[in-house]
Amino acid sequence: MIADYFNYWVVIILMMAGFYIVISDSNLIKKLIGLTIFQTSVFILFISMSKVDGGTAPILVDAPTRYSNPLPHVLILTAIVVGVATTALGLAIVARIYRAYGSVDEDIIHAQNEGREET
């Protein structure tokens, strides 16, 4: 039974690992890595759900009985491109934060902001 749902177990493990990294660490780069892991688990989930047992590509052949829908795979390819662009933008913002505050640690940045507001 576990082998039948291996992809879904991988999705759960990756999703929880990414979520744990996001909520547990105050380093902004590690948070971005956690979000990327979480995002990858969602990609695997959608691709796993779209798999049709015995399905073929939707190409006209003699007498196929079942087709696999290519739309989820195309959407995941688009989501991967958007995810890479979003991660690049996040890293650019983290680089700008590092130049402004000298750190990528959330706690240090908050402490510096509180110090600036008091003066």
PEZIGI-V54177 format. One record per residue. N is the residue number from 1. RES is the residue in three letters. OMEGA is omega in whole degrees, 0 to 359 (NA if undefined). Layout:
n->N res->RES omega->OMEGA
n->N res->RES omega->OMEGA
//
This chain:
n->1 res->MET omega->181
n->2 res->ILE omega->180
n->3 res->ALA omega->179
n->4 res->ASP omega->183
n->5 res->TYR omega->183
n->6 res->PHE omega->181
n->7 res->ASN omega->182
n->8 res->TYR omega->175
n->9 res->TRP omega->177
n->10 res->VAL omega->179
n->11 res->VAL omega->181
n->12 res->ILE omega->181
n->13 res->ILE omega->179
n->14 res->LEU omega->180
n->15 res->MET omega->180
n->16 res->MET omega->178
n->17 res->ALA omega->179
n->18 res->GLY omega->179
n->19 res->PHE omega->179
n->20 res->TYR omega->179
n->21 res->ILE omega->182
n->22 res->VAL omega->186
n->23 res->ILE omega->187
n->24 res->SER omega->187
n->25 res->ASP omega->179
n->26 res->SER omega->177
n->27 res->ASN omega->185
n->28 res->LEU omega->179
n->29 res->ILE omega->177
n->30 res->LYS omega->176
n->31 res->LYS omega->177
n->32 res->LEU omega->177
n->33 res->ILE omega->177
n->34 res->GLY omega->177
n->35 res->LEU omega->178
n->36 res->THR omega->176
n->37 res->ILE omega->178
n->38 res->PHE omega->180
n->39 res->GLN omega->179
n->40 res->THR omega->178
n->41 res->SER omega->178
n->42 res->VAL omega->176
n->43 res->PHE omega->180
n->44 res->ILE omega->179
n->45 res->LEU omega->181
n->46 res->PHE omega->179
n->47 res->ILE omega->179
n->48 res->SER omega->180
n->49 res->MET omega->184
n->50 res->SER omega->180
n->51 res->LYS omega->178
n->52 res->VAL omega->179
n->53 res->ASP omega->180
n->54 res->GLY omega->181
n->55 res->GLY omega->178
n->56 res->THR omega->176
n->57 res->ALA omega->182
n->58 res->PRO omega->177
n->59 res->ILE omega->183
n->60 res->LEU omega->175
n->61 res->VAL omega->186
n->62 res->ASP omega->184
n->63 res->ALA omega->177
n->64 res->PRO omega->180
n->65 res->THR omega->182
n->66 res->ARG omega->176
n->67 res->TYR omega->170
n->68 res->SER omega->181
n->69 res->ASN omega->181
n->70 res->PRO omega->185
n->71 res->LEU omega->179
n->72 res->PRO omega->180
n->73 res->HIS omega->178
n->74 res->VAL omega->179
n->75 res->LEU omega->179
n->76 res->ILE omega->176
n->77 res->LEU omega->177
n->78 res->THR omega->180
n->79 res->ALA omega->177
n->80 res->ILE omega->179
n->81 res->VAL omega->178
n->82 res->VAL omega->179
n->83 res->GLY omega->178
n->84 res->VAL omega->179
n->85 res->ALA omega->179
n->86 res->THR omega->178
n->87 res->THR omega->177
n->88 res->ALA omega->178
n->89 res->LEU omega->177
n->90 res->GLY omega->178
n->91 res->LEU omega->177
n->92 res->ALA omega->178
n->93 res->ILE omega->178
n->94 res->VAL omega->177
n->95 res->ALA omega->178
n->96 res->ARG omega->177
n->97 res->ILE omega->179
n->98 res->TYR omega->178
n->99 res->ARG omega->183
n->100 res->ALA omega->187
n->101 res->TYR omega->180
n->102 res->GLY omega->181
n->103 res->SER omega->173
n->104 res->VAL omega->178
n->105 res->ASP omega->184
n->106 res->GLU omega->182
n->107 res->ASP omega->179
n->108 res->ILE omega->180
n->109 res->ILE omega->178
n->110 res->HIS omega->179
n->111 res->ALA omega->178
n->112 res->GLN omega->177
n->113 res->ASN omega->178
n->114 res->GLU omega->177
n->115 res->GLY omega->179
n->116 res->ARG omega->181
n->117 res->GLU omega->181
n->118 res->GLU omega->182
n->119 res->THR omega->NA
//
